[in-house]
């Protein structure tokens, strides 16, 4: 399987010189879940990382422990109002 094109583009845009390391972390997460992790979760992780490789790694660890918290932080305004839907591509959301 391959990483979705919008996810690849966002990784390139956000991680620049650390792109290969960021891709390795994302690919390792896909592999660890036997490619069963959703693109929604991957988009949420990348969004929360904000181009910071250290933050990417810690967000991946949080996702392994409590994936619902990652989704909530990425999609909601710390309450009940959903601001984003990462079932949509980064292009659809206007992030690339």
N, CA, C and O atoms as a CHARMM CRD file, in Angstrom:
* protein
*
  384
    1    1 UNK  N      0.83400  -1.17200   0.00000 PROA 1      0.00000
    2    1 UNK  CA     0.00000   0.00000   0.00000 PROA 1      0.00000
    3    1 UNK  C      0.88600   1.24500   0.00000 PROA 1      0.00000
    4    1 UNK  O      2.05600   1.19800   0.38100 PROA 1      0.00000
    5    2 UNK  N      0.31400   2.32300  -0.42500 PROA 2      0.00000
    6    2 UNK  CA     1.04400   3.58300  -0.48200 PROA 2      0.00000
    7    2 UNK  C      0.35600   4.64500   0.35800 PROA 2      0.00000
    8    2 UNK  O     -0.84600   4.58700   0.61400 PROA 2      0.00000
    9    3 UNK  N      1.14600   5.60300   0.77200 PROA 3      0.00000
   10    3 UNK  CA     0.61300   6.74600   1.50200 PROA 3      0.00000
   11    3 UNK  C     -0.20500   7.59500   0.53300 PROA 3      0.00000
   12    3 UNK  O      0.22100   7.83000  -0.59800 PROA 3      0.00000
   13    4 UNK  N     -1.36400   8.04900   0.96500 PROA 4      0.00000
   14    4 UNK  CA    -2.23200   8.87600   0.12800 PROA 4      0.00000
   15    4 UNK  C     -1.47700  10.11300  -0.36400 PROA 4      0.00000
   16    4 UNK  O     -0.63500  10.66300   0.34600 PROA 4      0.00000
   17    5 UNK  N     -1.78800  10.53400  -1.56800 PROA 5      0.00000
   18    5 UNK  CA    -1.08000  11.64300  -2.20300 PROA 5      0.00000
   19    5 UNK  C     -1.17800  12.92800  -1.38400 PROA 5      0.00000
   20    5 UNK  O     -0.18700  13.64500  -1.24300 PROA 5      0.00000
   21    6 UNK  N     -2.35300  13.22800  -0.84500 PROA 6      0.00000
   22    6 UNK  CA    -2.48200  14.46000  -0.06100 PROA 6      0.00000
   23    6 UNK  C     -1.62400  14.41400   1.19300 PROA 6      0.00000
   24    6 UNK  O     -1.09700  15.44000   1.62500 PROA 6      0.00000
   25    7 UNK  N     -1.48400  13.24800   1.77100 PROA 7      0.00000
   26    7 UNK  CA    -0.64400  13.09100   2.96400 PROA 7      0.00000
   27    7 UNK  C      0.82100  13.27600   2.59200 PROA 7      0.00000
   28    7 UNK  O      1.56500  13.93600   3.31800 PROA 7      0.00000
   29    8 UNK  N      1.24300  12.70400   1.47100 PROA 8      0.00000
   30    8 UNK  CA     2.61400  12.89000   1.01200 PROA 8      0.00000
   31    8 UNK  C      2.91400  14.36900   0.77300 PROA 8      0.00000
   32    8 UNK  O      3.96300  14.87100   1.17700 PROA 8      0.00000
   33    9 UNK  N      1.98900  15.05700   0.11600 PROA 9      0.00000
   34    9 UNK  CA     2.17800  16.48800  -0.16100 PROA 9      0.00000
   35    9 UNK  C      2.29700  17.28900   1.12900 PROA 9      0.00000
   36    9 UNK  O      3.15200  18.16800   1.24200 PROA 9      0.00000
   37   10 UNK  N      1.44200  16.98800   2.10100 PROA 10     0.00000
   38   10 UNK  CA     1.47300  17.72000   3.37100 PROA 10     0.00000
   39   10 UNK  C      2.77400  17.45100   4.12500 PROA 10     0.00000
   40   10 UNK  O      3.33400  18.35900   4.74000 PROA 10     0.00000
   41   11 UNK  N      3.25000  16.22100   4.08100 PROA 11     0.00000
   42   11 UNK  CA     4.53000  15.90700   4.70600 PROA 11     0.00000
   43   11 UNK  C      5.65100  16.71900   4.06100 PROA 11     0.00000
   44   11 UNK  O      6.49800  17.28500   4.75300 PROA 11     0.00000
   45   12 UNK  N      5.64700  16.77000   2.73700 PROA 12     0.00000
   46   12 UNK  CA     6.66600  17.54500   2.01500 PROA 12     0.00000
   47   12 UNK  C      6.59700  19.01900   2.38900 PROA 12     0.00000
   48   12 UNK  O      7.62200  19.65400   2.63400 PROA 12     0.00000
   49   13 UNK  N      5.40500  19.54800   2.43200 PROA 13     0.00000
   50   13 UNK  CA     5.19600  20.95600   2.75000 PROA 13     0.00000
   51   13 UNK  C      5.63200  21.28900   4.18100 PROA 13     0.00000
   52   13 UNK  O      6.26600  22.31600   4.42100 PROA 13     0.00000
   53   14 UNK  N      5.29100  20.42600   5.11000 PROA 14     0.00000
   54   14 UNK  CA     5.52000  20.71900   6.52700 PROA 14     0.00000
   55   14 UNK  C      6.92000  20.37800   7.02600 PROA 14     0.00000
   56   14 UNK  O      7.43300  21.06200   7.91200 PROA 14     0.00000
   57   15 UNK  N      7.54400  19.34900   6.48900 PROA 15     0.00000
   58   15 UNK  CA     8.75300  18.83200   7.11900 PROA 15     0.00000
   59   15 UNK  C     10.05900  19.10800   6.38400 PROA 15     0.00000
   60   15 UNK  O     11.12900  18.85700   6.93800 PROA 15     0.00000
   61   16 UNK  N     10.00800  19.60900   5.17600 PROA 16     0.00000
   62   16 UNK  CA    11.21100  20.05800   4.46800 PROA 16     0.00000
   63   16 UNK  C     12.41800  19.15500   4.63400 PROA 16     0.00000
   64   16 UNK  O     12.42200  18.02300   4.15100 PROA 16     0.00000
   65   17 UNK  N     13.44200  19.64900   5.31100 PROA 17     0.00000
   66   17 UNK  CA    14.69100  18.90600   5.44600 PROA 17     0.00000
   67   17 UNK  C     14.54000  17.63800   6.28800 PROA 17     0.00000
   68   17 UNK  O     15.38600  16.74600   6.21300 PROA 17     0.00000
   69   18 UNK  N     13.49100  17.54700   7.07300 PROA 18     0.00000
   70   18 UNK  CA    13.24700  16.35600   7.89000 PROA 18     0.00000
   71   18 UNK  C     12.22000  15.42100   7.25300 PROA 18     0.00000
   72   18 UNK  O     11.70100  14.51800   7.90900 PROA 18     0.00000
   73   19 UNK  N     11.93400  15.64100   5.98200 PROA 19     0.00000
   74   19 UNK  CA    10.91400  14.86300   5.28800 PROA 19     0.00000
   75   19 UNK  C     11.16400  13.36700   5.37600 PROA 19     0.00000
   76   19 UNK  O     10.24800  12.61100   5.69800 PROA 19     0.00000
   77   20 UNK  N     12.37300  12.92700   5.09900 PROA 20     0.00000
   78   20 UNK  CA    12.63800  11.48400   5.09200 PROA 20     0.00000
   79   20 UNK  C     12.39900  10.88300   6.47400 PROA 20     0.00000
   80   20 UNK  O     11.89000   9.76700   6.58100 PROA 20     0.00000
   81   21 UNK  N     12.76100  11.61200   7.53700 PROA 21     0.00000
   82   21 UNK  CA    12.52900  11.11900   8.89400 PROA 21     0.00000
   83   21 UNK  C     11.03500  11.06900   9.21000 PROA 21     0.00000
   84   21 UNK  O     10.55000  10.11700   9.82200 PROA 21     0.00000
   85   22 UNK  N     10.31800  12.09900   8.78900 PROA 22     0.00000
   86   22 UNK  CA     8.87100  12.14600   9.02800 PROA 22     0.00000
   87   22 UNK  C      8.17500  11.00900   8.28400 PROA 22     0.00000
   88   22 UNK  O      7.30900  10.33400   8.84100 PROA 22     0.00000
   89   23 UNK  N      8.55700  10.80000   7.02200 PROA 23     0.00000
   90   23 UNK  CA     7.95700   9.70200   6.24900 PROA 23     0.00000
   91   23 UNK  C      8.25200   8.36000   6.90100 PROA 23     0.00000
   92   23 UNK  O      7.38700   7.48600   6.95300 PROA 23     0.00000
   93   24 UNK  N      9.46900   8.19700   7.39500 PROA 24     0.00000
   94   24 UNK  CA     9.82900   6.94400   8.07000 PROA 24     0.00000
   95   24 UNK  C      8.92900   6.69900   9.27500 PROA 24     0.00000
   96   24 UNK  O      8.48700   5.57200   9.49900 PROA 24     0.00000
   97   25 UNK  N      8.65200   7.74900  10.05500 PROA 25     0.00000
   98   25 UNK  CA     7.79000   7.60700  11.22900 PROA 25     0.00000
   99   25 UNK  C      6.36000   7.23500  10.82900 PROA 25     0.00000
  100   25 UNK  O      5.74100   6.37100  11.44900 PROA 25     0.00000
  101   26 UNK  N      5.84900   7.88500   9.80200 PROA 26     0.00000
  102   26 UNK  CA     4.49100   7.60100   9.33200 PROA 26     0.00000
  103   26 UNK  C      4.41700   6.18600   8.75400 PROA 26     0.00000
  104   26 UNK  O      3.47500   5.44600   9.03700 PROA 26     0.00000
  105   27 UNK  N      5.40400   5.81500   7.94900 PROA 27     0.00000
  106   27 UNK  CA     5.41500   4.46600   7.37000 PROA 27     0.00000
  107   27 UNK  C      5.54000   3.40600   8.45800 PROA 27     0.00000
  108   27 UNK  O      4.93500   2.33900   8.35100 PROA 27     0.00000
  109   28 UNK  N      6.31400   3.68400   9.50000 PROA 28     0.00000
  110   28 UNK  CA     6.43500   2.74100  10.61900 PROA 28     0.00000
  111   28 UNK  C      5.09700   2.57400  11.33200 PROA 28     0.00000
  112   28 UNK  O      4.75000   1.47400  11.76100 PROA 28     0.00000
  113   29 UNK  N      4.34800   3.66900  11.45800 PROA 29     0.00000
  114   29 UNK  CA     3.02600   3.58800  12.08600 PROA 29     0.00000
  115   29 UNK  C      2.07300   2.76700  11.22500 PROA 29     0.00000
  116   29 UNK  O      1.32900   1.93100  11.73700 PROA 29     0.00000
  117   30 UNK  N      2.09800   3.00800   9.91700 PROA 30     0.00000
  118   30 UNK  CA     1.28700   2.18900   9.01400 PROA 30     0.00000
  119   30 UNK  C      1.66400   0.71800   9.16800 PROA 30     0.00000
  120   30 UNK  O      0.78900  -0.13900   9.29300 PROA 30     0.00000
  121   31 UNK  N      2.95500   0.42700   9.15800 PROA 31     0.00000
  122   31 UNK  CA     3.42300  -0.96000   9.25100 PROA 31     0.00000
  123   31 UNK  C      3.01700  -1.59800  10.57500 PROA 31     0.00000
  124   31 UNK  O      2.60300  -2.75700  10.61400 PROA 31     0.00000
  125   32 UNK  N      3.13800  -0.83500  11.65900 PROA 32     0.00000
  126   32 UNK  CA     2.79200  -1.35500  12.98300 PROA 32     0.00000
  127   32 UNK  C      1.32000  -1.73100  13.09100 PROA 32     0.00000
  128   32 UNK  O      0.94600  -2.59100  13.88800 PROA 32     0.00000
  129   33 UNK  N      0.49700  -1.08400  12.28800 PROA 33     0.00000
  130   33 UNK  CA    -0.93900  -1.37500  12.31100 PROA 33     0.00000
  131   33 UNK  C     -1.35000  -2.22600  11.11700 PROA 33     0.00000
  132   33 UNK  O     -2.53800  -2.39800  10.84300 PROA 33     0.00000
  133   34 UNK  N     -0.35900  -2.75600  10.41000 PROA 34     0.00000
  134   34 UNK  CA    -0.62600  -3.56900   9.21300 PROA 34     0.00000
  135   34 UNK  C     -1.48900  -2.80400   8.21200 PROA 34     0.00000
  136   34 UNK  O     -2.38600  -3.36600   7.58300 PROA 34     0.00000
  137   35 UNK  N     -1.19800  -1.50900   8.08000 PROA 35     0.00000
  138   35 UNK  CA    -1.89100  -0.60100   7.16500 PROA 35     0.00000
  139   35 UNK  C     -3.38000  -0.48900   7.49100 PROA 35     0.00000
  140   35 UNK  O     -4.18900  -0.17100   6.61900 PROA 35     0.00000
  141   36 UNK  N     -3.73600  -0.75100   8.74800 PROA 36     0.00000
  142   36 UNK  CA    -5.13600  -0.65100   9.15400 PROA 36     0.00000
  143   36 UNK  C     -5.47200   0.70800   9.75900 PROA 36     0.00000
  144   36 UNK  O     -6.64700   1.02100   9.95300 PROA 36     0.00000
  145   37 UNK  N     -4.46200   1.51800  10.06000 PROA 37     0.00000
  146   37 UNK  CA    -4.72600   2.84400  10.60200 PROA 37     0.00000
  147   37 UNK  C     -5.36100   3.70100   9.51300 PROA 37     0.00000
  148   37 UNK  O     -4.99700   3.60400   8.34100 PROA 37     0.00000
  149   38 UNK  N     -6.29000   4.52100   9.90200 PROA 38     0.00000
  150   38 UNK  CA    -7.02500   5.31600   8.90500 PROA 38     0.00000
  151   38 UNK  C     -6.22200   6.53800   8.46200 PROA 38     0.00000
  152   38 UNK  O     -5.39300   7.06000   9.20700 PROA 38     0.00000
  153   39 UNK  N     -6.48700   6.97600   7.24000 PROA 39     0.00000
  154   39 UNK  CA    -5.88700   8.21400   6.75800 PROA 39     0.00000
  155   39 UNK  C     -6.35600   9.38600   7.61500 PROA 39     0.00000
  156   39 UNK  O     -5.63300  10.36900   7.77800 PROA 39     0.00000
  157   40 UNK  N     -7.56500   9.28200   8.16200 PROA 40     0.00000
  158   40 UNK  CA    -8.07000  10.32000   9.07100 PROA 40     0.00000
  159   40 UNK  C     -7.12600  10.48900  10.25500 PROA 40     0.00000
  160   40 UNK  O     -6.80800  11.61400  10.64000 PROA 40     0.00000
  161   41 UNK  N     -6.68200   9.38800  10.82900 PROA 41     0.00000
  162   41 UNK  CA    -5.77100   9.44900  11.96400 PROA 41     0.00000
  163   41 UNK  C     -4.41700  10.01500  11.54300 PROA 41     0.00000
  164   41 UNK  O     -3.84000  10.83700  12.25400 PROA 41     0.00000
  165   42 UNK  N     -3.91400   9.58400  10.40300 PROA 42     0.00000
  166   42 UNK  CA    -2.62000  10.07900   9.91900 PROA 42     0.00000
  167   42 UNK  C     -2.70200  11.58800   9.66100 PROA 42     0.00000
  168   42 UNK  O     -1.79400  12.33100  10.03200 PROA 42     0.00000
  169   43 UNK  N     -3.77600  12.03100   9.03400 PROA 43     0.00000
  170   43 UNK  CA    -3.95400  13.46800   8.80000 PROA 43     0.00000
  171   43 UNK  C     -4.01300  14.23600  10.12200 PROA 43     0.00000
  172   43 UNK  O     -3.43600  15.31700  10.24200 PROA 43     0.00000
  173   44 UNK  N     -4.70200  13.68100  11.09900 PROA 44     0.00000
  174   44 UNK  CA    -4.80000  14.32400  12.40900 PROA 44     0.00000
  175   44 UNK  C     -3.42400  14.45200  13.05500 PROA 44     0.00000
  176   44 UNK  O     -3.09100  15.49800  13.61100 PROA 44     0.00000
  177   45 UNK  N     -2.64300  13.41100  12.98400 PROA 45     0.00000
  178   45 UNK  CA    -1.29200  13.42000  13.55900 PROA 45     0.00000
  179   45 UNK  C     -0.43600  14.48400  12.88400 PROA 45     0.00000
  180   45 UNK  O      0.23400  15.26500  13.56000 PROA 45     0.00000
  181   46 UNK  N     -0.45700  14.51700  11.56300 PROA 46     0.00000
  182   46 UNK  CA     0.35600  15.48100  10.81400 PROA 46     0.00000
  183   46 UNK  C     -0.10800  16.91000  11.11200 PROA 46     0.00000
  184   46 UNK  O      0.71300  17.80900  11.29400 PROA 46     0.00000
  185   47 UNK  N     -1.39900  17.10800  11.16000 PROA 47     0.00000
  186   47 UNK  CA    -1.94100  18.43400  11.47200 PROA 47     0.00000
  187   47 UNK  C     -1.44500  18.90800  12.84000 PROA 47     0.00000
  188   47 UNK  O     -0.98300  20.04100  12.97600 PROA 47     0.00000
  189   48 UNK  N     -1.53900  18.04900  13.84100 PROA 48     0.00000
  190   48 UNK  CA    -1.13500  18.43200  15.19000 PROA 48     0.00000
  191   48 UNK  C      0.37300  18.63900  15.30700 PROA 48     0.00000
  192   48 UNK  O      0.82300  19.41200  16.15300 PROA 48     0.00000
  193   49 UNK  N      1.14800  17.97100  14.48300 PROA 49     0.00000
  194   49 UNK  CA     2.60500  18.09300  14.55000 PROA 49     0.00000
  195   49 UNK  C      3.09600  19.46000  14.07600 PROA 49     0.00000
  196   49 UNK  O      4.15600  19.91700  14.50500 PROA 49     0.00000
  197   50 UNK  N      2.34900  20.10600  13.21000 PROA 50     0.00000
  198   50 UNK  CA     2.67900  21.46100  12.74500 PROA 50     0.00000
  199   50 UNK  C      4.09900  21.58400  12.19500 PROA 50     0.00000
  200   50 UNK  O      4.75300  22.61100  12.37600 PROA 50     0.00000
  201   51 UNK  N      4.57600  20.52800  11.51900 PROA 51     0.00000
  202   51 UNK  CA     5.89200  20.58200  10.90000 PROA 51     0.00000
  203   51 UNK  C      7.05400  20.36400  11.84900 PROA 51     0.00000
  204   51 UNK  O      8.20900  20.51600  11.45100 PROA 51     0.00000
  205   52 UNK  N      6.77800  20.01600  13.08000 PROA 52     0.00000
  206   52 UNK  CA     7.81000  19.79100  14.09000 PROA 52     0.00000
  207   52 UNK  C      8.02600  18.28800  14.24500 PROA 52     0.00000
  208   52 UNK  O      7.12300  17.56800  14.67000 PROA 52     0.00000
  209   53 UNK  N      9.21900  17.81900  13.90200 PROA 53     0.00000
  210   53 UNK  CA     9.48600  16.38200  13.91700 PROA 53     0.00000
  211   53 UNK  C      9.34000  15.78700  15.32000 PROA 53     0.00000
  212   53 UNK  O      8.79500  14.69400  15.46900 PROA 53     0.00000
  213   54 UNK  N      9.81500  16.48400  16.33700 PROA 54     0.00000
  214   54 UNK  CA     9.69000  15.98800  17.70700 PROA 54     0.00000
  215   54 UNK  C      8.22400  15.87700  18.10300 PROA 54     0.00000
  216   54 UNK  O      7.82000  14.90700  18.74500 PROA 54     0.00000
  217   55 UNK  N      7.43200  16.86500  17.72100 PROA 55     0.00000
  218   55 UNK  CA     6.00300  16.84000  18.00400 PROA 55     0.00000
  219   55 UNK  C      5.31000  15.72300  17.22100 PROA 55     0.00000
  220   55 UNK  O      4.36400  15.11200  17.71800 PROA 55     0.00000
  221   56 UNK  N      5.77500  15.46000  16.00900 PROA 56     0.00000
  222   56 UNK  CA     5.23200  14.34800  15.22100 PROA 56     0.00000
  223   56 UNK  C      5.41000  13.04100  15.98200 PROA 56     0.00000
  224   56 UNK  O      4.46800  12.26000  16.11700 PROA 56     0.00000
  225   57 UNK  N      6.61500  12.80800  16.47400 PROA 57     0.00000
  226   57 UNK  CA     6.88800  11.56600  17.19400 PROA 57     0.00000
  227   57 UNK  C      6.04100  11.44700  18.46800 PROA 57     0.00000
  228   57 UNK  O      5.52200  10.37200  18.76900 PROA 57     0.00000
  229   58 UNK  N      5.90200  12.54000  19.20700 PROA 58     0.00000
  230   58 UNK  CA     5.10700  12.46900  20.44000 PROA 58     0.00000
  231   58 UNK  C      3.62000  12.30300  20.13600 PROA 58     0.00000
  232   58 UNK  O      2.90300  11.65500  20.89900 PROA 58     0.00000
  233   59 UNK  N      3.15000  12.88000  19.03600 PROA 59     0.00000
  234   59 UNK  CA     1.74600  12.72000  18.65900 PROA 59     0.00000
  235   59 UNK  C      1.47700  11.29100  18.20400 PROA 59     0.00000
  236   59 UNK  O      0.40500  10.74600  18.46900 PROA 59     0.00000
  237   60 UNK  N      2.43000  10.68900  17.52900 PROA 60     0.00000
  238   60 UNK  CA     2.29300   9.28000  17.14900 PROA 60     0.00000
  239   60 UNK  C      2.19800   8.41000  18.39900 PROA 60     0.00000
  240   60 UNK  O      1.37600   7.49600  18.46200 PROA 60     0.00000
  241   61 UNK  N      3.03200   8.69200  19.38300 PROA 61     0.00000
  242   61 UNK  CA     2.97800   7.92500  20.63100 PROA 61     0.00000
  243   61 UNK  C      1.63700   8.11300  21.33300 PROA 61     0.00000
  244   61 UNK  O      1.07500   7.15600  21.86600 PROA 61     0.00000
  245   62 UNK  N      1.12300   9.33900  21.33500 PROA 62     0.00000
  246   62 UNK  CA    -0.18800   9.58900  21.93100 PROA 62     0.00000
  247   62 UNK  C     -1.26200   8.80300  21.18400 PROA 62     0.00000
  248   62 UNK  O     -2.16600   8.24200  21.80400 PROA 62     0.00000
  249   63 UNK  N     -1.16700   8.76100  19.86200 PROA 63     0.00000
  250   63 UNK  CA    -2.15200   8.03100  19.05500 PROA 63     0.00000
  251   63 UNK  C     -2.13200   6.54000  19.39000 PROA 63     0.00000
  252   63 UNK  O     -3.17300   5.88300  19.36700 PROA 63     0.00000
  253   64 UNK  N     -0.97800   6.02000  19.69300 PROA 64     0.00000
  254   64 UNK  CA    -0.88000   4.59700  20.05500 PROA 64     0.00000
  255   64 UNK  C     -1.53700   4.31600  21.40400 PROA 64     0.00000
  256   64 UNK  O     -2.03700   3.21700  21.64600 PROA 64     0.00000
  257   65 UNK  N     -1.53000   5.32700  22.28300 PROA 65     0.00000
  258   65 UNK  CA    -2.11000   5.16100  23.61900 PROA 65     0.00000
  259   65 UNK  C     -3.58200   5.54500  23.65900 PROA 65     0.00000
  260   65 UNK  O     -4.39400   4.85700  24.27800 PROA 65     0.00000
  261   66 UNK  N     -3.92400   6.65500  22.99100 PROA 66     0.00000
  262   66 UNK  CA    -5.29900   7.18600  23.07200 PROA 66     0.00000
  263   66 UNK  C     -5.64400   7.89600  21.76300 PROA 66     0.00000
  264   66 UNK  O     -5.57800   9.12200  21.67400 PROA 66     0.00000
  265   67 UNK  N     -6.00700   7.12400  20.76500 PROA 67     0.00000
  266   67 UNK  CA    -6.27300   7.69000  19.43900 PROA 67     0.00000
  267   67 UNK  C     -7.43400   8.68900  19.46600 PROA 67     0.00000
  268   67 UNK  O     -7.45600   9.63300  18.67500 PROA 67     0.00000
  269   68 UNK  N     -8.39400   8.48900  20.36700 PROA 68     0.00000
  270   68 UNK  CA    -9.54100   9.40600  20.43600 PROA 68     0.00000
  271   68 UNK  C     -9.10100  10.81100  20.84600 PROA 68     0.00000
  272   68 UNK  O     -9.66100  11.80100  20.37600 PROA 68     0.00000
  273   69 UNK  N     -8.11000  10.89600  21.71300 PROA 69     0.00000
  274   69 UNK  CA    -7.61500  12.19600  22.13900 PROA 69     0.00000
  275   69 UNK  C     -6.97000  12.93300  20.96100 PROA 69     0.00000
  276   69 UNK  O     -7.13700  14.14400  20.82000 PROA 69     0.00000
  277   70 UNK  N     -6.24500  12.21200  20.12700 PROA 70     0.00000
  278   70 UNK  CA    -5.62000  12.81300  18.94600 PROA 70     0.00000
  279   70 UNK  C     -6.69200  13.34900  18.00400 PROA 70     0.00000
  280   70 UNK  O     -6.59200  14.47800  17.52400 PROA 70     0.00000
  281   71 UNK  N     -7.70600  12.55200  17.74300 PROA 71     0.00000
  282   71 UNK  CA    -8.78700  12.99700  16.85900 PROA 71     0.00000
  283   71 UNK  C     -9.49800  14.22300  17.43800 PROA 71     0.00000
  284   71 UNK  O     -9.80300  15.16900  16.71200 PROA 71     0.00000
  285   72 UNK  N     -9.75300  14.20200  18.72300 PROA 72     0.00000
  286   72 UNK  CA   -10.44500  15.31400  19.37200 PROA 72     0.00000
  287   72 UNK  C     -9.61200  16.59100  19.27700 PROA 72     0.00000
  288   72 UNK  O    -10.13900  17.65100  18.93900 PROA 72     0.00000
  289   73 UNK  N     -8.31700  16.49500  19.57400 PROA 73     0.00000
  290   73 UNK  CA    -7.45300  17.67400  19.49700 PROA 73     0.00000
  291   73 UNK  C     -7.37000  18.22600  18.07400 PROA 73     0.00000
  292   73 UNK  O     -7.32200  19.44100  17.88200 PROA 73     0.00000
  293   74 UNK  N     -7.35400  17.35600  17.09600 PROA 74     0.00000
  294   74 UNK  CA    -7.19900  17.78300  15.70300 PROA 74     0.00000
  295   74 UNK  C     -8.48800  18.34200  15.10900 PROA 74     0.00000
  296   74 UNK  O     -8.44100  19.26000  14.29100 PROA 74     0.00000
  297   75 UNK  N     -9.61900  17.80900  15.50300 PROA 75     0.00000
  298   75 UNK  CA   -10.86300  18.16000  14.82500 PROA 75     0.00000
  299   75 UNK  C    -11.78700  19.10800  15.59600 PROA 75     0.00000
  300   75 UNK  O    -12.65100  19.74900  14.99700 PROA 75     0.00000
  301   76 UNK  N    -11.61400  19.20000  16.89400 PROA 76     0.00000
  302   76 UNK  CA   -12.55700  19.97700  17.70400 PROA 76     0.00000
  303   76 UNK  C    -11.89500  21.18700  18.34700 PROA 76     0.00000
  304   76 UNK  O    -10.66900  21.28700  18.38300 PROA 76     0.00000
  305   77 UNK  N    -12.70400  22.09600  18.84900 PROA 77     0.00000
  306   77 UNK  CA   -12.22200  23.33600  19.46200 PROA 77     0.00000
  307   77 UNK  C    -12.12900  23.21900  20.97600 PROA 77     0.00000
  308   77 UNK  O    -12.43000  24.17500  21.69200 PROA 77     0.00000
  309   78 UNK  N    -11.72700  22.08900  21.45600 PROA 78     0.00000
  310   78 UNK  CA   -11.63000  21.82200  22.89600 PROA 78     0.00000
  311   78 UNK  C    -13.00400  21.74700  23.54100 PROA 78     0.00000
  312   78 UNK  O    -13.13600  21.86200  24.76000 PROA 78     0.00000
  313   79 UNK  N    -13.99700  21.55700  22.73600 PROA 79     0.00000
  314   79 UNK  CA   -15.37200  21.42100  23.20900 PROA 79     0.00000
  315   79 UNK  C    -16.11500  20.48300  22.29400 PROA 79     0.00000
  316   79 UNK  O    -15.57800  19.47400  21.83900 PROA 79     0.00000
  317   80 UNK  N    -17.35300  20.82800  22.03200 PROA 80     0.00000
  318   80 UNK  CA   -18.19600  19.96500  21.21700 PROA 80     0.00000
  319   80 UNK  C    -18.29300  20.39600  19.76300 PROA 80     0.00000
  320   80 UNK  O    -18.90000  19.69900  18.95000 PROA 80     0.00000
  321   81 UNK  N    -17.70300  21.53300  19.42600 PROA 81     0.00000
  322   81 UNK  CA   -17.81900  22.05300  18.05800 PROA 81     0.00000
  323   81 UNK  C    -16.71800  21.49900  17.16900 PROA 81     0.00000
  324   81 UNK  O    -15.53300  21.75300  17.38500 PROA 81     0.00000
  325   82 UNK  N    -17.13600  20.73100  16.15500 PROA 82     0.00000
  326   82 UNK  CA   -16.16900  20.18800  15.22000 PROA 82     0.00000
  327   82 UNK  C    -15.77100  21.26800  14.21400 PROA 82     0.00000
  328   82 UNK  O    -16.62100  21.85500  13.54300 PROA 82     0.00000
  329   83 UNK  N    -14.46600  21.51800  14.12300 PROA 83     0.00000
  330   83 UNK  CA   -13.94400  22.54400  13.22400 PROA 83     0.00000
  331   83 UNK  C    -13.40500  21.96600  11.92000 PROA 83     0.00000
  332   83 UNK  O    -13.44400  22.61900  10.87800 PROA 83     0.00000
  333   84 UNK  N    -12.90300  20.73600  11.98900 PROA 84     0.00000
  334   84 UNK  CA   -12.30400  20.08100  10.82300 PROA 84     0.00000
  335   84 UNK  C    -12.76200  18.63400  10.75600 PROA 84     0.00000
  336   84 UNK  O    -13.14000  18.04800  11.77000 PROA 84     0.00000
  337   85 UNK  N    -12.72800  18.06100   9.56900 PROA 85     0.00000
  338   85 UNK  CA   -13.05900  16.65100   9.37500 PROA 85     0.00000
  339   85 UNK  C    -11.93700  16.02700   8.55800 PROA 85     0.00000
  340   85 UNK  O    -11.87300  16.19400   7.34000 PROA 85     0.00000
  341   86 UNK  N    -11.05700  15.30900   9.24000 PROA 86     0.00000
  342   86 UNK  CA    -9.91300  14.72700   8.55900 PROA 86     0.00000
  343   86 UNK  C    -10.23600  13.45300   7.78700 PROA 86     0.00000
  344   86 UNK  O     -9.32800  12.75200   7.33800 PROA 86     0.00000
  345   87 UNK  N    -11.52700  13.14700   7.62900 PROA 87     0.00000
  346   87 UNK  CA   -11.91100  12.15700   6.61800 PROA 87     0.00000
  347   87 UNK  C    -11.70800  12.77800   5.23500 PROA 87     0.00000
  348   87 UNK  O    -11.53500  12.07600   4.23900 PROA 87     0.00000
  349   88 UNK  N    -11.73500  14.11100   5.19900 PROA 88     0.00000
  350   88 UNK  CA   -11.48400  14.84000   3.95500 PROA 88     0.00000
  351   88 UNK  C     -9.98000  14.94500   3.75400 PROA 88     0.00000
  352   88 UNK  O     -9.20900  14.90400   4.71200 PROA 88     0.00000
  353   89 UNK  N     -9.57100  15.08300   2.48900 PROA 89     0.00000
  354   89 UNK  CA    -8.14600  15.22400   2.18900 PROA 89     0.00000
  355   89 UNK  C     -7.65100  16.59800   2.62600 PROA 89     0.00000
  356   89 UNK  O     -8.44100  17.50900   2.87200 PROA 89     0.00000
  357   90 UNK  N     -6.33900  16.72800   2.71800 PROA 90     0.00000
  358   90 UNK  CA    -5.75700  18.02700   3.03500 PROA 90     0.00000
  359   90 UNK  C     -6.12400  19.05400   1.97100 PROA 90     0.00000
  360   90 UNK  O     -6.29700  20.23200   2.28400 PROA 90     0.00000
  361   91 UNK  N     -6.24700  18.62000   0.71100 PROA 91     0.00000
  362   91 UNK  CA    -6.66900  19.53100  -0.34800 PROA 91     0.00000
  363   91 UNK  C     -8.09300  20.03300  -0.11000 PROA 91     0.00000
  364   91 UNK  O     -8.36500  21.22800  -0.22500 PROA 91     0.00000
  365   92 UNK  N     -8.99400  19.11600   0.22100 PROA 92     0.00000
  366   92 UNK  CA   -10.37800  19.49900   0.47700 PROA 92     0.00000
  367   92 UNK  C    -10.50300  20.45900   1.65100 PROA 92     0.00000
  368   92 UNK  O    -11.40900  21.29100   1.69400 PROA 92     0.00000
  369   93 UNK  N     -9.58800  20.33500   2.59800 PROA 93     0.00000
  370   93 UNK  CA    -9.60900  21.19400   3.77800 PROA 93     0.00000
  371   93 UNK  C     -8.82800  22.48100   3.57500 PROA 93     0.00000
  372   93 UNK  O     -8.85100  23.36500   4.43100 PROA 93     0.00000
  373   94 UNK  N     -8.13400  22.59300   2.44500 PROA 94     0.00000
  374   94 UNK  CA    -7.38600  23.79900   2.13600 PROA 94     0.00000
  375   94 UNK  C     -6.02600  23.89900   2.82200 PROA 94     0.00000
  376   94 UNK  O     -5.50600  24.99900   3.01000 PROA 94     0.00000
  377   95 UNK  N     -5.44900  22.76100   3.19600 PROA 95     0.00000
  378   95 UNK  CA    -4.16700  22.75600   3.89400 PROA 95     0.00000
  379   95 UNK  C     -2.96700  22.53400   2.97900 PROA 95     0.00000
  380   95 UNK  O     -1.82800  22.65800   3.43100 PROA 95     0.00000
  381   96 UNK  N     -3.18600  22.21400   1.72400 PROA 96     0.00000
  382   96 UNK  CA    -2.06700  22.08400   0.75400 PROA 96     0.00000
  383   96 UNK  C     -2.46100  22.77300  -0.52900 PROA 96     0.00000
  384   96 UNK  O     -1.68200  22.79300  -1.48300 PROA 96     0.00000
